[in-house]
């Protein structure tokens, strides 16, 4: 087996003008798996990210009707979530004291760890794809399309260790960080500032977010793999009054605009379209993948930059897949902080939503039973923080296997992605390779 390395930056589809993806419809997702969920790790090996990642991976294999011997590639994220390994996941330390000589399999899971502990003896390709699971998913699509491997497991264990969640200190003492990260993790004020700009520009207000939040929780109540469904179903029954009375985190962002860190693991199985024909599950074909790495001109992303980043993602998704906005059935953009989800909705123009119209759209019928089933997964707000629920739901929707969440409109194409407008990765999926 070749040594694990970072997936090359040159192979992500980052720019416009690339045309239709050369492997459009030649790669398919044939298996999904998710472990149980919990609020935090309880410290036992049975519920460690390693154990749960193996469980999720085995579920994905079982869905496809294949065994570990059929897998010849593994792609994993380079660290967990809520902790900082630093560098290569297989070498990093950061949370545990000795006698642990590695945190691999505990606070995160590397491709090497999974190969060794699952006995994946025929794996010839491994990669780390740093960031969200979305980054690893787009890497897998390209790797299978390029012929590096024919059956690839994509995994992530997303952890939430005891104690306080990950904190990033600010930088006011010098270097580039004094301009780009003076407050600590700059995303929080960036989102609040951007949403305030949005409301001032388009004549909206924070109260108009309530229908979207309630719909996310409703969809989460129909998502058996999610944290709230399994552990806190009562938290999904909030009212508009509950939402509006939530305490401020960074005004105009309140507590219920933020997703909840959890402990879980997920797996997706990719293969060639030809091999997918012989597997147990109905294949869902990859029509395109897109990566966005926007450059901010100053210390804080402006509304104009955010709107352009979102539109840039959409143009790349449509160009590479050959689809138009009117041809996208299922749409699951990222919602980890709900106050930037409107950028995606407007940037993609899904169901005709234009600039400044998203919050009015939320007030319409966006239920899964309705004509505009927006974010049918319930996202991270309705299921807990993983950043992959949108991908998971899109596959299930296109298979017609979303249960009570199944959309009633046509469900032959879908787009899902995570993380922010400036830094995210996206899949365009379809029920047909053509």
Buried (B, 14 or more C-beta within 10 A) or exposed (E): BEEBEEBEEEBBBBEEEBEEBEBBBBBBBBBBBBBBBBBBBEEEEEBBBBBBBBBBBBBBBBBBEBEBEBBBBBBBBBBBBBBBBEEBBBEBBBBBEEEEEBBBBBBBBBBBBBBBBBEBEBBEBBBBBEBBBBBBBBBBBBBBBEEBBBBBBBBBBBBBBEEEEBEEEEBEEEEEBEEEBBBEEBBBBBBBBBBBBBBEEBEBEBEBBBBBBBBBBBBBBBBEBBBBBBBBEEBBEBEEEBBBEBEEBBEBBBEBBBBBBBBBBBBBBBBBBEBBEEBEBBBBBBBBBBBBEBEBEEEBBBBEBBBBBBBBBBBBBBBBBBBEBEEBBBBBBBBBBBBBBBBBBBBBBBBEBEBBBBBEBBEEEBBBEBEBBBBBBBBBBBBBBBBBBBBBBBBBBBBEEBEEBBBEBEBBBBBBBBBBBBBBBBBBBBBEBE
